[in-house]
Amino acid sequence: MQRSDATLQFDRPPGLVRNYARAIFSRRDRLLPAGMTIPRLEGQVAEVRISPEHLGKYRILCGFPADGQLPVTYPHVLAISLQVAVMAQPRFMLRLLGLVHLSNEITWIRPLPENGTYGLRCWVEGHRETDRGQEFDLHTELRDQDGPAWLERCTVLARNVAGGQQAARAARSALKAPKPGPGIAVEGVPFEASHAKSRAYALISGDLNPIHLADVTARWFGFDKALAHGMWTMGCSLAALGPDLTRSPCRIPVEFKLPVFLPAAVRLEHWHEGLAWPFVLRDAATNRPHLAGSVERL
């Protein structure tokens, strides 16, 4: 590894466990101090090779077919170790545990053959003050020989302790989700979220946040039950829509709503409107939304 003033540079993806432990257990603040912001922090990996075994496990877990292409959400998994390395730097002053993944936007530019060789770049800079706390964007790009082929923006929240009107506004916002227009047919796809699948995704992705691993470890952080990974529910949702939707360049914005407490039965609702395919993942029993997004042709 070579270090410059602005960028961490790796020949291969960095080790995850050491950086993850450093980022989680280092003494950091829950919120940025007044007058401070996140400086420009960047990381690059020169070469990423795809493991057929790892890719196969990811496809099975999320439901993607073996079609010779990388699933549209798979580069996120490839990038996790680089993202953690960037946020493990001392100049990233926020505590990782407790951060909330609010939304995710993927821009798919061109095909990603599974036998291709890729590079990765990740960066973060600045933040926004909001009613709920401090938001920042974590950017990632997967590059092939022609340049960026896949882009991602994760919007993350460092929470204030919500109360009163602020908490009520956040609760109402979480229940809002798109609805189809009059006469538009809606299809539904049911699937199950379980502790076993959550632990399997943790091992495949490297996202070992204790809130996803077991009920007992989730209780350490104030949750009664373990939660499913948001990026697993997003991957399963896009797999259920079928690969044809992401064979052409597209943009996929997703908002994470209410958490999926394990175990859970969920239902994906999706429909077609113009050049977009909206979808909402709902709890099968209560109909409350867990995520909402769309596939939009570029």
Secondary structure, DSSP 8 states (H G I E B T S, - for coil): -EE-SSEEEESS---HHHHHHHHHHS--BSS--TT-----EEEEEEEEE--HHHHHHHHHHHT---SSB--TTHHHHHHHHHHHHHHTSTT--B-STT-EEEEEEEEE-S--BTT-EEEEEEEE---EE-SSEEEEEEEEEEEETTEEEEEEEEEEEEE----HHHHHHHHHHHT------TT---EEEEEEE-HHHHHHHHHHH----GGGT-HHHHHTTT-SS-B--HHHHHHHHHHHH-GGGGSS-EEEEEEE-S--BSSEEEEEEE--BTTEEEEEEEETTT--EEEEEEEEE-
